[in-house]
Amino acid sequence: MESSVRDFIVSFLSILYEALPFIVLGSVIAGILEEMVPQQLIARFLPRNRAFAILASGLLGLIFPMCECGIIPVMRRLLRKGLPLSCCVAYILAGPIINVVVLSSTYVAFAPHDGGLWIVALRMIVGYLVAMGAAAVVERQYRRHGPDLLSPLARADVSHLPSPQLENNETNNDRVGRKPWLRRVGNISETALHDFVDITVFLILGALLAALVRLHWSNQQVAELSQAYPGLAIGVMMLMAVLLCLCSEADAFVAASFTTLAPAPKLAFLVLGPMLDLKLYMMYTRVFAPRLIWTIIPTVVLQVLFWATLVHWMFELLGPALPGMGN
């Protein structure tokens, strides 16, 4: 009993301490972006051609690294300013994966393991492909249903708002450039602290659940599940991704803690979690209409399942022949 409690505490603290530096870094970056970067600047980076704009939107996380929770309110404001819905979906889905902080945390979490670099590369590639596939479906749906796919709060038509409020917003935007630096630092600190607390709560919950799973589910059992029932292992990790509600800046440390789990289930966990979990579903309802939400969910889930299965067979067929996989 005593050894089990000790193992639980060690497992929990190891996940927590490894992830905290990246959460702090991500929170500070989010605070700086919120205070210093105008929202309209993101839209200016997009090409006019819709297909190229969607492809570019999936890479915006490299320039504007934000977690999935921080992206949602920003995208709602940009949608009201006329940002194409498909571009918004591409950034919402790919941005929490394809950014420097998340890729760095994934590398640190998986570097000690064989195939760690493959996990980092595959997370980026598969995350981008899934986001592009979902954005293409959303673009087609938008051509059929138009603004009905958005909640009233996210529609570009803001005629229901009183004009004085719009004027006040413009006045406030003009004042942003004249803010004293002390106030800017205070705003950055406030935003960063809010994001840090919000994200850390979910990290602690995820670390506790992961430690509990490891306590009652040995590495040998995990390895046997991966080898005997790879499809079930992928499905279980996808379900965990939805239920744990981890931030993309911390989920790699939870996935890496399952050291004997095959790469494909870990990849499914790392790709699906930042795109779809319980907290994100609630946040999506503030931006998207139910029709769009229930278009995105199966599109994302089926794509992640397909790519994870393909990756499983790739590792099964090639195995040690892949560089960095060991012998």
N, C-alpha and C positions, 0 to 999 in steps of 0.2 A: 504493500500500500504506500509506504513511504517513498519507495523508489519510483512508483508511478506518478506521485505528486511531483517529485523532483524532475522527472522527465517532462511532465506537462509544463512546468514553470520554465525549464530550460528551452523547450521548443517554442513556447509563446514569446519569451523575451528575445530569442534569437531572430525571430521574424520581425518583431517590433523594432528592435535596435537597428537592424539592417535597412529597414524601409524609411525610418524617420528622417535621415538626412535628405532623401530625395523629396519627401513631402514638404520639408522646410524650403528647399530650393524651388520646387514647383509653386508653392504658395507665394513666395517672394516675387517670382516672375509674373504670376497672375496679378498680384497687386500693382506691379510696375506697369503692366499692360493696361490694366483698368484705369489707372490714373494718367498715364503719359501718352497712350496711343489712341487717337480718335477712332471711333468705330467705322467711319467712312473709309479709313485707310485700307481696311481689309478688302472692301469691294473694289478698290482701285487696282489691286493686284491681279484681278481676274480678266482674262481675254474676253473680247466681245463674242467670239464664236462660242456657242453653248457647249459643244462637245469638249473643246479645249478648256473652257471655264470649269466644267465638272472635273476634268482630270487635274487641273491646277488646284481646285478647292480641296482635293484629297491630300495635297501636299502643304496646305497652309499651316499645318501644325509645326512644320519645320521653322516657320517664321514667327508664328504666334502660338507658342506651346502652352496649352491649357488642358486641365483635366476635363472629364466629361461633364462634371457638375458646373464648371465655370463656363463651358461653351454654350449651354442652353440659353441662359438669359442674354448673352451677347448675340446669338443668332436670332432670337426673337426680335431684338431691336433692329438688326440688320434686315430682317424680312419686312419689317414695317417701312424701311427705307427703300425697298424694291429689290433686294437681293434675290436672285432666282432660287426657287425652292429646291431644285435638284442640287445646286451648288451648296446650299445650306445643309442638306442631308449628307452630302459627301464629306463636308468638313466635320459635322457632328459625329459621324461614324469613324472616320479615319483619323481626325485630329488627336483624340486621346491616345492613339497608338503611335502614329508617325510624328513624334516630336522628340527633341533631344533629351529631355529629362526622362521620359519613359523608356526610350531605347537605352539610355545609360543605365538606368536602374535594372532593366532586363539583363543587360550585359553583366553587371556586377553580381546579380543573383545567380546567373547560370554559368558564368565563366569557369568556376571550379569544376564543373561537370563535363564529361564527354558529350560532345554535341551541343555545347552551350552557345557557340557562335551560330550554329544552324538554327537554334530556337529564335535567336535575335533576328536573323535575316528572314526566317519564315514568318515570324510574327508581323514584321513590317510588310512583306510582300502579300501575304494572305489577307491581312487587315485592309490593305489598299484595294486588293481585288474585290473583296466582299463589299467594301464601301462603294466602289465604282458600279458594281452590279446592282446594288440597292438604289443608287442615284439614278441609274438608267431606267429602272422600273418606275421610280417616282417621277422622272421627267415625262414618261409616257402617260402616267396617271394624271399629271398636271395638265397635259394638253387636252385631256378628256373632261376633267372636273374643275380645273381652274382653282380659284381661291377657296372653293368649298373644302379643300383638303387642309386648310389652316383653321386654327381657332380664331375667333374674332379679335383676340388681343394681338395676334401676329400678322394680321392682314395689312397689306400695304395701303389699303383704303382706310384712312384714319378720319374720315369725315364725321364720325360719331363723337370725336373728341372736340372740345371747345377750342376755338382758335387762340384764346389767350394762353392756353397751356403750351401750344406750339411756339408761340412767341416767347414765352418764358424759357422754353428749352433752348431756343436759339440764343437768347440772352445769356443763359448759363454757359452755353458752349463758348461764347465770346469771352466770358470771364475766366474760362479754364486757363487760357494762356497767361493771365495776370495773377495767378495764384502764387502766393509766397512759397518759397521752398520748404519752410517749416510745415506749412499746411499740407503740401504735397507729400512730404515724408509721413505725416500723420495719417493721411488717407491711404497711402501705400501700406503702412503698418496695420491699419484697421482692416483693410481688405485681406491682407496676407494672414493675419491672425484669425479672421473669420473662416477663411478657406482651410487653414491648418487644423483648427478645432473640428470643423465639419468633416474633413477627410480622415483625421486621426480616429474619430469615433468609429467610423466604418472599418478602418484598419484594425483597431483593437478587437472589434467583433469578429472580423475575418480571422485574425491570428488566434483568437480563443477557439473558434470552431475548427480551424485547421489543426490546432494542438490537440483538441479533443478527438478529432478523427484519427490523428496519428497515434493517440494513446490507445484507442480501441481497435485500430486497424494497422497491423504490422506492415513493415515495408515488404516483407515476403508475400503477404496477402495482396498488396497493391500490385506487386510484380506479377503474381499469378493471374490476377484479373486482367492486366494489360496483355498478357501473352495468350490466355485462354479465351477471353471475351473482349477483344479490342473495341468492338462496336459499343459494348456496354460501358467500357471504361470511358470512351469518348462522351457518351451520353451522360454518364454520372458527373464528369467534370464540367460539362456544359450546364447541367442543372445546378451544380455548386456555384458556377459563375453568376447565374441569375439570382441565387438566394443569398450569397455572401455580400453582394453590393460593395465590392472593394473598389478603391480608386485605382486607375491605371498606373499611377506612380508607385503603388505598393503591391499590386497583385502578383508580380513576378516572384517576390520573395515567398509568398504563400505557395505558388505553384512549384517553385524550386525545392521547397521543403519535402515534397514527395519524391525523394531521390531515386526510388526504384520504379517510378511510373514511367511508362513509355513516352516518347516525345509527342506523339500525336494527341493524346488526351490533354497534355499540358498546353499544347498549341491551341486546341479548341477552347480551353479555359481562358487563355490570354487574349484571344481574339474576340470571343463573344462577350466577356465581362464588360469591357469598356463601351460596347455597343448596346447591350440590353441587360438590364437587371431590374429589380423591383423599384429601386429609387428612381432609375431613369424612366421607367414606365410612367410613374407619377409625374415626373417633370415633363415628359413628352405631351401629356394631356394639356399642358399650359401653352403649347405651341402648335401641335398637330390635331386635326380632327380625328375621331375614332377610325374612319375609313382609312386614313393614311397610316395610323399606328398599326392597324391590323394588316396593312400591306407590308410595312417594314419588317414586322416581327417574323413571319414565315420566310420572307426573302432572306433575311440575315441568318436565321437558324439553319435553313437548308443549305445555304452556301458554306457556312462554317462546318457543318457535318460533312459535306462533299469534300472540301479541301482537307479537313483533318483525316478523313478516310484515305484520300489520295496520298497524303504525307505518310500515313501508317504503312501503306504498301511500298512507298519509296524507301523507307528505312528498312522494311523487311527484305526487299529485294537487293538493295545495295549494301546496307549495314556498314560493316567496318571498312568497306571500300571508300566511303565518304571521308574526305579530309576532316580531321578533328574528332572523329568518332572512336578512335582507338581501335584496338584489335581484339 
